[in-house]
Amino acid sequence: MAQQRADFFHELAHIVRHEGHQDELPGLFVDLQEYTVNLRLIASMPFYLLPTTLEMTESEYIGLLAKEFRVPI
């Protein structure tokens, strides 16, 4: 389920952030597009709802976010 959500947001990021067909674009530009959509999981987590101070370690917090928003770490 987490991987399906990640794949969905990956493809959604292509639609929202890019235009053109990757098979017609230069390879480095395609690589750039793929790199930028890897930030897709940001779209799946409403950061404005998250606390600004942490009362746990960074790795614990990352694990909690992955679990709560059903995305891979």
mmCIF file of the N, C-alpha and C atoms, coordinates in Angstrom:
data_MODEL
# 
_entry.id   MODEL 
# 
loop_
_atom_site.group_PDB 
_atom_site.id 
_atom_site.type_symbol 
_atom_site.label_atom_id 
_atom_site.label_alt_id 
_atom_site.label_comp_id 
_atom_site.label_asym_id 
_atom_site.label_entity_id 
_atom_site.label_seq_id 
_atom_site.pdbx_PDB_ins_code 
_atom_site.Cartn_x 
_atom_site.Cartn_y 
_atom_site.Cartn_z 
_atom_site.occupancy 
_atom_site.B_iso_or_equiv 
_atom_site.pdbx_formal_charge 
_atom_site.auth_seq_id 
_atom_site.auth_comp_id 
_atom_site.auth_asym_id 
_atom_site.auth_atom_id 
_atom_site.pdbx_PDB_model_num 
ATOM 1   N N  . MET A 1 1  ? 0.810  -1.194 0.000   1.00 0.00 ? 1  MET A N  1 
ATOM 2   C CA . MET A 1 1  ? 0.000  0.000  0.000   1.00 0.00 ? 1  MET A CA 1 
ATOM 3   C C  . MET A 1 1  ? 0.858  1.266  0.000   1.00 0.00 ? 1  MET A C  1 
ATOM 4   N N  . ALA A 1 2  ? 1.915  1.288  0.817   1.00 0.00 ? 2  ALA A N  1 
ATOM 5   C CA . ALA A 1 2  ? 2.787  2.461  0.871   1.00 0.00 ? 2  ALA A CA 1 
ATOM 6   C C  . ALA A 1 2  ? 3.440  2.704  -0.481  1.00 0.00 ? 2  ALA A C  1 
ATOM 7   N N  . GLN A 1 3  ? 3.883  1.641  -1.154  1.00 0.00 ? 3  GLN A N  1 
ATOM 8   C CA . GLN A 1 3  ? 4.525  1.808  -2.457  1.00 0.00 ? 3  GLN A CA 1 
ATOM 9   C C  . GLN A 1 3  ? 3.528  2.297  -3.506  1.00 0.00 ? 3  GLN A C  1 
ATOM 10  N N  . GLN A 1 4  ? 2.288  1.837  -3.416  1.00 0.00 ? 4  GLN A N  1 
ATOM 11  C CA . GLN A 1 4  ? 1.259  2.310  -4.359  1.00 0.00 ? 4  GLN A CA 1 
ATOM 12  C C  . GLN A 1 4  ? 1.014  3.804  -4.182  1.00 0.00 ? 4  GLN A C  1 
ATOM 13  N N  . ARG A 1 5  ? 0.967  4.273  -2.934  1.00 0.00 ? 5  ARG A N  1 
ATOM 14  C CA . ARG A 1 5  ? 0.795  5.713  -2.689  1.00 0.00 ? 5  ARG A CA 1 
ATOM 15  C C  . ARG A 1 5  ? 1.994  6.480  -3.244  1.00 0.00 ? 5  ARG A C  1 
ATOM 16  N N  . ALA A 1 6  ? 3.194  5.960  -3.028  1.00 0.00 ? 6  ALA A N  1 
ATOM 17  C CA . ALA A 1 6  ? 4.398  6.621  -3.535  1.00 0.00 ? 6  ALA A CA 1 
ATOM 18  C C  . ALA A 1 6  ? 4.369  6.680  -5.061  1.00 0.00 ? 6  ALA A C  1 
ATOM 19  N N  . ASP A 1 7  ? 3.978  5.588  -5.703  1.00 0.00 ? 7  ASP A N  1 
ATOM 20  C CA . ASP A 1 7  ? 3.891  5.566  -7.172  1.00 0.00 ? 7  ASP A CA 1 
ATOM 21  C C  . ASP A 1 7  ? 2.847  6.561  -7.672  1.00 0.00 ? 7  ASP A C  1 
ATOM 22  N N  . PHE A 1 8  ? 1.703  6.624  -6.978  1.00 0.00 ? 8  PHE A N  1 
ATOM 23  C CA . PHE A 1 8  ? 0.658  7.565  -7.367  1.00 0.00 ? 8  PHE A CA 1 
ATOM 24  C C  . PHE A 1 8  ? 1.178  9.002  -7.317  1.00 0.00 ? 8  PHE A C  1 
ATOM 25  N N  . PHE A 1 9  ? 1.814  9.378  -6.206  1.00 0.00 ? 9  PHE A N  1 
ATOM 26  C CA . PHE A 1 9  ? 2.322  10.745 -6.085  1.00 0.00 ? 9  PHE A CA 1 
ATOM 27  C C  . PHE A 1 9  ? 3.461  11.015 -7.056  1.00 0.00 ? 9  PHE A C  1 
ATOM 28  N N  . HIS A 1 10 ? 4.229  9.990  -7.407  1.00 0.00 ? 10 HIS A N  1 
ATOM 29  C CA . HIS A 1 10 ? 5.281  10.138 -8.419  1.00 0.00 ? 10 HIS A CA 1 
ATOM 30  C C  . HIS A 1 10 ? 4.656  10.530 -9.756  1.00 0.00 ? 10 HIS A C  1 
ATOM 31  N N  . GLU A 1 11 ? 3.645  9.790  -10.165 1.00 0.00 ? 11 GLU A N  1 
ATOM 32  C CA . GLU A 1 11 ? 2.999  10.082 -11.454 1.00 0.00 ? 11 GLU A CA 1 
ATOM 33  C C  . GLU A 1 11 ? 2.244  11.401 -11.414 1.00 0.00 ? 11 GLU A C  1 
ATOM 34  N N  . LEU A 1 12 ? 1.619  11.713 -10.295 1.00 0.00 ? 12 LEU A N  1 
ATOM 35  C CA . LEU A 1 12 ? 0.925  12.996 -10.150 1.00 0.00 ? 12 LEU A CA 1 
ATOM 36  C C  . LEU A 1 12 ? 1.907  14.159 -10.283 1.00 0.00 ? 12 LEU A C  1 
ATOM 37  N N  . ALA A 1 13 ? 3.090  14.003 -9.712  1.00 0.00 ? 13 ALA A N  1 
ATOM 38  C CA . ALA A 1 13 ? 4.102  15.059 -9.803  1.00 0.00 ? 13 ALA A CA 1 
ATOM 39  C C  . ALA A 1 13 ? 4.514  15.309 -11.243 1.00 0.00 ? 13 ALA A C  1 
ATOM 40  N N  . HIS A 1 14 ? 4.564  14.256 -12.066 1.00 0.00 ? 14 HIS A N  1 
ATOM 41  C CA . HIS A 1 14 ? 4.872  14.461 -13.479 1.00 0.00 ? 14 HIS A CA 1 
ATOM 42  C C  . HIS A 1 14 ? 3.830  15.352 -14.139 1.00 0.00 ? 14 HIS A C  1 
ATOM 43  N N  . ILE A 1 15 ? 2.566  15.093 -13.836 1.00 0.00 ? 15 ILE A N  1 
ATOM 44  C CA . ILE A 1 15 ? 1.479  15.873 -14.442 1.00 0.00 ? 15 ILE A CA 1 
ATOM 45  C C  . ILE A 1 15 ? 1.519  17.322 -13.974 1.00 0.00 ? 15 ILE A C  1 
ATOM 46  N N  . VAL A 1 16 ? 1.743  17.517 -12.697 1.00 0.00 ? 16 VAL A N  1 
ATOM 47  C CA . VAL A 1 16 ? 1.704  18.854 -12.112 1.00 0.00 ? 16 VAL A CA 1 
ATOM 48  C C  . VAL A 1 16 ? 2.940  19.673 -12.468 1.00 0.00 ? 16 VAL A C  1 
ATOM 49  N N  . ARG A 1 17 ? 4.098  19.053 -12.485 1.00 0.00 ? 17 ARG A N  1 
ATOM 50  C CA . ARG A 1 17 ? 5.355  19.800 -12.601 1.00 0.00 ? 17 ARG A CA 1 
ATOM 51  C C  . ARG A 1 17 ? 5.986  19.823 -13.996 1.00 0.00 ? 17 ARG A C  1 
ATOM 52  N N  . HIS A 1 18 ? 5.567  18.971 -14.896 1.00 0.00 ? 18 HIS A N  1 
ATOM 53  C CA . HIS A 1 18 ? 6.273  18.850 -16.171 1.00 0.00 ? 18 HIS A CA 1 
ATOM 54  C C  . HIS A 1 18 ? 5.339  18.936 -17.360 1.00 0.00 ? 18 HIS A C  1 
ATOM 55  N N  . GLU A 1 19 ? 5.951  19.184 -18.487 1.00 0.00 ? 19 GLU A N  1 
ATOM 56  C CA . GLU A 1 19 ? 5.220  19.092 -19.741 1.00 0.00 ? 19 GLU A CA 1 
ATOM 57  C C  . GLU A 1 19 ? 6.147  18.467 -20.775 1.00 0.00 ? 19 GLU A C  1 
ATOM 58  N N  . GLY A 1 20 ? 5.572  17.957 -21.836 1.00 0.00 ? 20 GLY A N  1 
ATOM 59  C CA . GLY A 1 20 ? 6.359  17.290 -22.863 1.00 0.00 ? 20 GLY A CA 1 
ATOM 60  C C  . GLY A 1 20 ? 6.386  15.790 -22.632 1.00 0.00 ? 20 GLY A C  1 
ATOM 61  N N  . HIS A 1 21 ? 6.808  15.078 -23.660 1.00 0.00 ? 21 HIS A N  1 
ATOM 62  C CA . HIS A 1 21 ? 6.905  13.626 -23.592 1.00 0.00 ? 21 HIS A CA 1 
ATOM 63  C C  . HIS A 1 21 ? 8.364  13.255 -23.388 1.00 0.00 ? 21 HIS A C  1 
ATOM 64  N N  . GLN A 1 22 ? 8.614  12.426 -22.383 1.00 0.00 ? 22 GLN A N  1 
ATOM 65  C CA . GLN A 1 22 ? 9.995  12.094 -22.058 1.00 0.00 ? 22 GLN A CA 1 
ATOM 66  C C  . GLN A 1 22 ? 10.719 11.396 -23.194 1.00 0.00 ? 22 GLN A C  1 
ATOM 67  N N  . ASP A 1 23 ? 9.995  10.681 -24.049 1.00 0.00 ? 23 ASP A N  1 
ATOM 68  C CA . ASP A 1 23 ? 10.678 9.993  -25.147 1.00 0.00 ? 23 ASP A CA 1 
ATOM 69  C C  . ASP A 1 23 ? 11.139 10.970 -26.228 1.00 0.00 ? 23 ASP A C  1 
ATOM 70  N N  . GLU A 1 24 ? 10.725 12.229 -26.145 1.00 0.00 ? 24 GLU A N  1 
ATOM 71  C CA . GLU A 1 24 ? 11.139 13.242 -27.117 1.00 0.00 ? 24 GLU A CA 1 
ATOM 72  C C  . GLU A 1 24 ? 12.113 14.255 -26.521 1.00 0.00 ? 24 GLU A C  1 
ATOM 73  N N  . LEU A 1 25 ? 12.488 14.094 -25.273 1.00 0.00 ? 25 LEU A N  1 
ATOM 74  C CA . LEU A 1 25 ? 13.342 15.055 -24.585 1.00 0.00 ? 25 LEU A CA 1 
ATOM 75  C C  . LEU A 1 25 ? 14.761 14.528 -24.449 1.00 0.00 ? 25 LEU A C  1 
ATOM 76  N N  . PRO A 1 26 ? 15.750 15.429 -24.317 1.00 0.00 ? 26 PRO A N  1 
ATOM 77  C CA . PRO A 1 26 ? 17.131 14.998 -24.079 1.00 0.00 ? 26 PRO A CA 1 
ATOM 78  C C  . PRO A 1 26 ? 17.247 14.212 -22.771 1.00 0.00 ? 26 PRO A C  1 
ATOM 79  N N  . GLY A 1 27 ? 18.139 13.259 -22.735 1.00 0.00 ? 27 GLY A N  1 
ATOM 80  C CA . GLY A 1 27 ? 18.297 12.370 -21.587 1.00 0.00 ? 27 GLY A CA 1 
ATOM 81  C C  . GLY A 1 27 ? 18.551 13.085 -20.279 1.00 0.00 ? 27 GLY A C  1 
ATOM 82  N N  . LEU A 1 28 ? 19.396 14.123 -20.282 1.00 0.00 ? 28 LEU A N  1 
ATOM 83  C CA . LEU A 1 28 ? 19.681 14.839 -19.038 1.00 0.00 ? 28 LEU A CA 1 
ATOM 84  C C  . LEU A 1 28 ? 18.448 15.559 -18.513 1.00 0.00 ? 28 LEU A C  1 
ATOM 85  N N  . PHE A 1 29 ? 17.612 16.046 -19.427 1.00 0.00 ? 29 PHE A N  1 
ATOM 86  C CA . PHE A 1 29 ? 16.384 16.711 -19.004 1.00 0.00 ? 29 PHE A CA 1 
ATOM 87  C C  . PHE A 1 29 ? 15.417 15.706 -18.383 1.00 0.00 ? 29 PHE A C  1 
ATOM 88  N N  . VAL A 1 30 ? 15.348 14.519 -18.955 1.00 0.00 ? 30 VAL A N  1 
ATOM 89  C CA . VAL A 1 30 ? 14.510 13.452 -18.388 1.00 0.00 ? 30 VAL A CA 1 
ATOM 90  C C  . VAL A 1 30 ? 15.022 13.087 -16.995 1.00 0.00 ? 30 VAL A C  1 
ATOM 91  N N  . ASP A 1 31 ? 16.342 12.990 -16.851 1.00 0.00 ? 31 ASP A N  1 
ATOM 92  C CA . ASP A 1 31 ? 16.934 12.693 -15.542 1.00 0.00 ? 31 ASP A CA 1 
ATOM 93  C C  . ASP A 1 31 ? 16.556 13.766 -14.516 1.00 0.00 ? 31 ASP A C  1 
ATOM 94  N N  . LEU A 1 32 ? 16.586 15.027 -14.941 1.00 0.00 ? 32 LEU A N  1 
ATOM 95  C CA . LEU A 1 32 ? 16.206 16.127 -14.054 1.00 0.00 ? 32 LEU A CA 1 
ATOM 96  C C  . LEU A 1 32 ? 14.743 16.002 -13.639 1.00 0.00 ? 32 LEU A C  1 
ATOM 97  N N  . GLN A 1 33 ? 13.874 15.677 -14.586 1.00 0.00 ? 33 GLN A N  1 
ATOM 98  C CA . GLN A 1 33 ? 12.462 15.500 -14.264 1.00 0.00 ? 33 GLN A CA 1 
ATOM 99  C C  . GLN A 1 33 ? 12.267 14.382 -13.247 1.00 0.00 ? 33 GLN A C  1 
ATOM 100 N N  . GLU A 1 34 ? 12.945 13.277 -13.461 1.00 0.00 ? 34 GLU A N  1 
ATOM 101 C CA . GLU A 1 34 ? 12.810 12.154 -12.535 1.00 0.00 ? 34 GLU A CA 1 
ATOM 102 C C  . GLU A 1 34 ? 13.330 12.523 -11.149 1.00 0.00 ? 34 GLU A C  1 
ATOM 103 N N  . TYR A 1 35 ? 14.416 13.276 -11.104 1.00 0.00 ? 35 TYR A N  1 
ATOM 104 C CA . TYR A 1 35 ? 14.960 13.702 -9.821  1.00 0.00 ? 35 TYR A CA 1 
ATOM 105 C C  . TYR A 1 35 ? 13.970 14.594 -9.084  1.00 0.00 ? 35 TYR A C  1 
ATOM 106 N N  . THR A 1 36 ? 13.370 15.543 -9.780  1.00 0.00 ? 36 THR A N  1 
ATOM 107 C CA . THR A 1 36 ? 12.455 16.469 -9.115  1.00 0.00 ? 36 THR A CA 1 
ATOM 108 C C  . THR A 1 36 ? 11.169 15.791 -8.669  1.00 0.00 ? 36 THR A C  1 
ATOM 109 N N  . VAL A 1 37 ? 10.669 14.821 -9.418  1.00 0.00 ? 37 VAL A N  1 
ATOM 110 C CA . VAL A 1 37 ? 9.442  14.156 -8.965  1.00 0.00 ? 37 VAL A CA 1 
ATOM 111 C C  . VAL A 1 37 ? 9.713  13.197 -7.816  1.00 0.00 ? 37 VAL A C  1 
ATOM 112 N N  . ASN A 1 38 ? 10.970 12.895 -7.555  1.00 0.00 ? 38 ASN A N  1 
ATOM 113 C CA . ASN A 1 38 ? 11.261 12.079 -6.387  1.00 0.00 ? 38 ASN A CA 1 
ATOM 114 C C  . ASN A 1 38 ? 10.963 12.825 -5.095  1.00 0.00 ? 38 ASN A C  1 
ATOM 115 N N  . LEU A 1 39 ? 10.702 14.111 -5.193  1.00 0.00 ? 39 LEU A N  1 
ATOM 116 C CA . LEU A 1 39 ? 10.264 14.903 -4.047  1.00 0.00 ? 39 LEU A CA 1 
ATOM 117 C C  . LEU A 1 39 ? 8.755  14.794 -3.861  1.00 0.00 ? 39 LEU A C  1 
ATOM 118 N N  . ARG A 1 40 ? 8.145  13.882 -4.598  1.00 0.00 ? 40 ARG A N  1 
ATOM 119 C CA . ARG A 1 40 ? 6.694  13.730 -4.659  1.00 0.00 ? 40 ARG A CA 1 
ATOM 120 C C  . ARG A 1 40 ? 6.041  13.450 -3.325  1.00 0.00 ? 40 ARG A C  1 
ATOM 121 N N  . LEU A 1 41 ? 6.738  12.798 -2.431  1.00 0.00 ? 41 LEU A N  1 
ATOM 122 C CA . LEU A 1 41 ? 6.103  12.415 -1.171  1.00 0.00 ? 41 LEU A CA 1 
ATOM 123 C C  . LEU A 1 41 ? 5.747  13.631 -0.329  1.00 0.00 ? 41 LEU A C  1 
ATOM 124 N N  . ILE A 1 42 ? 6.363  14.764 -0.633  1.00 0.00 ? 42 ILE A N  1 
ATOM 125 C CA . ILE A 1 42 ? 5.991  15.998 0.051   1.00 0.00 ? 42 ILE A CA 1 
ATOM 126 C C  . ILE A 1 42 ? 4.508  16.282 -0.175  1.00 0.00 ? 42 ILE A C  1 
ATOM 127 N N  . ALA A 1 43 ? 4.010  15.969 -1.365  1.00 0.00 ? 43 ALA A N  1 
ATOM 128 C CA . ALA A 1 43 ? 2.602  16.200 -1.674  1.00 0.00 ? 43 ALA A CA 1 
ATOM 129 C C  . ALA A 1 43 ? 1.684  15.311 -0.864  1.00 0.00 ? 43 ALA A C  1 
ATOM 130 N N  . SER A 1 44 ? 2.181  14.204 -0.369  1.00 0.00 ? 44 SER A N  1 
ATOM 131 C CA . SER A 1 44 ? 1.338  13.266 0.372   1.00 0.00 ? 44 SER A CA 1 
ATOM 132 C C  . SER A 1 44 ? 1.275  13.577 1.858   1.00 0.00 ? 44 SER A C  1 
ATOM 133 N N  . MET A 1 45 ? 2.058  14.547 2.327   1.00 0.00 ? 45 MET A N  1 
ATOM 134 C CA . MET A 1 45 ? 2.089  14.859 3.749   1.00 0.00 ? 45 MET A CA 1 
ATOM 135 C C  . MET A 1 45 ? 1.789  16.339 3.963   1.00 0.00 ? 45 MET A C  1 
ATOM 136 N N  . PRO A 1 46 ? 0.674  16.661 4.596   1.00 0.00 ? 46 PRO A N  1 
ATOM 137 C CA . PRO A 1 46 ? 0.347  18.074 4.848   1.00 0.00 ? 46 PRO A CA 1 
ATOM 138 C C  . PRO A 1 46 ? 1.216  18.634 5.984   1.00 0.00 ? 46 PRO A C  1 
ATOM 139 N N  . PHE A 1 47 ? 2.348  19.215 5.621   1.00 0.00 ? 47 PHE A N  1 
ATOM 140 C CA . PHE A 1 47 ? 3.323  19.661 6.611   1.00 0.00 ? 47 PHE A CA 1 
ATOM 141 C C  . PHE A 1 47 ? 2.772  20.715 7.562   1.00 0.00 ? 47 PHE A C  1 
ATOM 142 N N  . TYR A 1 48 ? 1.774  21.470 7.130   1.00 0.00 ? 48 TYR A N  1 
ATOM 143 C CA . TYR A 1 48 ? 1.222  22.495 8.007   1.00 0.00 ? 48 TYR A CA 1 
ATOM 144 C C  . TYR A 1 48 ? 0.526  21.886 9.224   1.00 0.00 ? 48 TYR A C  1 
ATOM 145 N N  . LEU A 1 49 ? 0.217  20.601 9.190   1.00 0.00 ? 49 LEU A N  1 
ATOM 146 C CA . LEU A 1 49 ? -0.399 19.924 10.330  1.00 0.00 ? 49 LEU A CA 1 
ATOM 147 C C  . LEU A 1 49 ? 0.627  19.346 11.306  1.00 0.00 ? 49 LEU A C  1 
ATOM 148 N N  . LEU A 1 50 ? 1.878  19.353 10.934  1.00 0.00 ? 50 LEU A N  1 
ATOM 149 C CA . LEU A 1 50 ? 2.910  18.717 11.746  1.00 0.00 ? 50 LEU A CA 1 
ATOM 150 C C  . LEU A 1 50 ? 3.455  19.678 12.796  1.00 0.00 ? 50 LEU A C  1 
ATOM 151 N N  . PRO A 1 51 ? 3.854  19.148 13.956  1.00 0.00 ? 51 PRO A N  1 
ATOM 152 C CA . PRO A 1 51 ? 4.410  20.027 14.997  1.00 0.00 ? 51 PRO A CA 1 
ATOM 153 C C  . PRO A 1 51 ? 5.751  20.611 14.551  1.00 0.00 ? 51 PRO A C  1 
ATOM 154 N N  . THR A 1 52 ? 6.054  21.776 15.067  1.00 0.00 ? 52 THR A N  1 
ATOM 155 C CA . THR A 1 52 ? 7.303  22.436 14.691  1.00 0.00 ? 52 THR A CA 1 
ATOM 156 C C  . THR A 1 52 ? 8.458  22.044 15.603  1.00 0.00 ? 52 THR A C  1 
ATOM 157 N N  . THR A 1 53 ? 8.162  21.483 16.748  1.00 0.00 ? 53 THR A N  1 
ATOM 158 C CA . THR A 1 53 ? 9.226  20.999 17.636  1.00 0.00 ? 53 THR A CA 1 
ATOM 159 C C  . THR A 1 53 ? 9.094  19.489 17.770  1.00 0.00 ? 53 THR A C  1 
ATOM 160 N N  . LEU A 1 54 ? 10.241 18.840 17.861  1.00 0.00 ? 54 LEU A N  1 
ATOM 161 C CA . LEU A 1 54 ? 10.267 17.383 17.959  1.00 0.00 ? 54 LEU A CA 1 
ATOM 162 C C  . LEU A 1 54 ? 10.576 16.954 19.388  1.00 0.00 ? 54 LEU A C  1 
ATOM 163 N N  . GLU A 1 55 ? 9.814  16.005 19.862  1.00 0.00 ? 55 GLU A N  1 
ATOM 164 C CA . GLU A 1 55 ? 10.083 15.423 21.174  1.00 0.00 ? 55 GLU A CA 1 
ATOM 165 C C  . GLU A 1 55 ? 10.534 13.973 21.008  1.00 0.00 ? 55 GLU A C  1 
ATOM 166 N N  . MET A 1 56 ? 11.145 13.684 19.861  1.00 0.00 ? 56 MET A N  1 
ATOM 167 C CA . MET A 1 56 ? 11.665 12.354 19.566  1.00 0.00 ? 56 MET A CA 1 
ATOM 168 C C  . MET A 1 56 ? 12.861 12.529 18.640  1.00 0.00 ? 56 MET A C  1 
ATOM 169 N N  . THR A 1 57 ? 13.577 11.456 18.418  1.00 0.00 ? 57 THR A N  1 
ATOM 170 C CA . THR A 1 57 ? 14.727 11.550 17.529  1.00 0.00 ? 57 THR A CA 1 
ATOM 171 C C  . THR A 1 57 ? 14.250 11.716 16.086  1.00 0.00 ? 57 THR A C  1 
ATOM 172 N N  . GLU A 1 58 ? 15.141 12.172 15.249  1.00 0.00 ? 58 GLU A N  1 
ATOM 173 C CA . GLU A 1 58 ? 14.802 12.367 13.840  1.00 0.00 ? 58 GLU A CA 1 
ATOM 174 C C  . GLU A 1 58 ? 14.371 11.057 13.182  1.00 0.00 ? 58 GLU A C  1 
ATOM 175 N N  . SER A 1 59 ? 15.080 9.976  13.461  1.00 0.00 ? 59 SER A N  1 
ATOM 176 C CA . SER A 1 59 ? 14.719 8.700  12.849  1.00 0.00 ? 59 SER A CA 1 
ATOM 177 C C  . SER A 1 59 ? 13.364 8.191  13.348  1.00 0.00 ? 59 SER A C  1 
ATOM 178 N N  . GLU A 1 60 ? 13.050 8.422  14.624  1.00 0.00 ? 60 GLU A N  1 
ATOM 179 C CA . GLU A 1 60 ? 11.726 8.050  15.136  1.00 0.00 ? 60 GLU A CA 1 
ATOM 180 C C  . GLU A 1 60 ? 10.634 8.862  14.441  1.00 0.00 ? 60 GLU A C  1 
ATOM 181 N N  . TYR A 1 61 ? 10.887 10.142 14.251  1.00 0.00 ? 61 TYR A N  1 
ATOM 182 C CA . TYR A 1 61 ? 9.920  11.032 13.608  1.00 0.00 ? 61 TYR A CA 1 
ATOM 183 C C  . TYR A 1 61 ? 9.688  10.621 12.154  1.00 0.00 ? 61 TYR A C  1 
ATOM 184 N N  . ILE A 1 62 ? 10.754 10.294 11.455  1.00 0.00 ? 62 ILE A N  1 
ATOM 185 C CA . ILE A 1 62 ? 10.635 9.843  10.067  1.00 0.00 ? 62 ILE A CA 1 
ATOM 186 C C  . ILE A 1 62 ? 9.812  8.560  10.000  1.00 0.00 ? 62 ILE A C  1 
ATOM 187 N N  . GLY A 1 63 ? 10.073 7.637  10.902  1.00 0.00 ? 63 GLY A N  1 
ATOM 188 C CA . GLY A 1 63 ? 9.298  6.398  10.957  1.00 0.00 ? 63 GLY A CA 1 
ATOM 189 C C  . GLY A 1 63 ? 7.828  6.660  11.228  1.00 0.00 ? 63 GLY A C  1 
ATOM 190 N N  . LEU A 1 64 ? 7.551  7.585  12.134  1.00 0.00 ? 64 LEU A N  1 
ATOM 191 C CA . LEU A 1 64 ? 6.167  7.945  12.449  1.00 0.00 ? 64 LEU A CA 1 
ATOM 192 C C  . LEU A 1 64 ? 5.467  8.552  11.235  1.00 0.00 ? 64 LEU A C  1 
ATOM 193 N N  . LEU A 1 65 ? 6.154  9.455  10.540  1.00 0.00 ? 65 LEU A N  1 
ATOM 194 C CA . LEU A 1 65 ? 5.570  10.070 9.334   1.00 0.00 ? 65 LEU A CA 1 
ATOM 195 C C  . LEU A 1 65 ? 5.266  9.014  8.280   1.00 0.00 ? 65 LEU A C  1 
ATOM 196 N N  . ALA A 1 66 ? 6.207  8.112  8.059   1.00 0.00 ? 66 ALA A N  1 
ATOM 197 C CA . ALA A 1 66 ? 5.999  7.057  7.063   1.00 0.00 ? 66 ALA A CA 1 
ATOM 198 C C  . ALA A 1 66 ? 4.793  6.199  7.418   1.00 0.00 ? 66 ALA A C  1 
ATOM 199 N N  . LYS A 1 67 ? 4.663  5.876  8.701   1.00 0.00 ? 67 LYS A N  1 
ATOM 200 C CA . LYS A 1 67 ? 3.548  5.042  9.141   1.00 0.00 ? 67 LYS A CA 1 
ATOM 201 C C  . LYS A 1 67 ? 2.215  5.793  9.017   1.00 0.00 ? 67 LYS A C  1 
ATOM 202 N N  . GLU A 1 68 ? 2.167  7.015  9.519   1.00 0.00 ? 68 GLU A N  1 
ATOM 203 C CA . GLU A 1 68 ? 0.914  7.765  9.544   1.00 0.00 ? 68 GLU A CA 1 
ATOM 204 C C  . GLU A 1 68 ? 0.414  8.141  8.147   1.00 0.00 ? 68 GLU A C  1 
ATOM 205 N N  . PHE A 1 69 ? 1.337  8.488  7.247   1.00 0.00 ? 69 PHE A N  1 
ATOM 206 C CA . PHE A 1 69 ? 0.942  8.903  5.901   1.00 0.00 ? 69 PHE A CA 1 
ATOM 207 C C  . PHE A 1 69 ? 1.032  7.782  4.883   1.00 0.00 ? 69 PHE A C  1 
ATOM 208 N N  . ARG A 1 70 ? 1.382  6.570  5.368   1.00 0.00 ? 70 ARG A N  1 
ATOM 209 C CA . ARG A 1 70 ? 1.439  5.373  4.536   1.00 0.00 ? 70 ARG A CA 1 
ATOM 210 C C  . ARG A 1 70 ? 2.305  5.591  3.291   1.00 0.00 ? 70 ARG A C  1 
ATOM 211 N N  . VAL A 1 71 ? 3.542  5.987  3.530   1.00 0.00 ? 71 VAL A N  1 
ATOM 212 C CA . VAL A 1 71 ? 4.528  6.159  2.472   1.00 0.00 ? 71 VAL A CA 1 
ATOM 213 C C  . VAL A 1 71 ? 5.803  5.446  2.892   1.00 0.00 ? 71 VAL A C  1 
ATOM 214 N N  . PRO A 1 72 ? 6.629  5.044  1.932   1.00 0.00 ? 72 PRO A N  1 
ATOM 215 C CA . PRO A 1 72 ? 7.898  4.398  2.306   1.00 0.00 ? 72 PRO A CA 1 
ATOM 216 C C  . PRO A 1 72 ? 8.872  5.405  2.923   1.00 0.00 ? 72 PRO A C  1 
ATOM 217 N N  . ILE A 1 73 ? 9.728  4.904  3.787   1.00 0.00 ? 73 ILE A N  1 
ATOM 218 C CA . ILE A 1 73 ? 10.725 5.777  4.426   1.00 0.00 ? 73 ILE A CA 1 
ATOM 219 C C  . ILE A 1 73 ? 11.670 6.301  3.374   1.00 0.00 ? 73 ILE A C  1 
# 
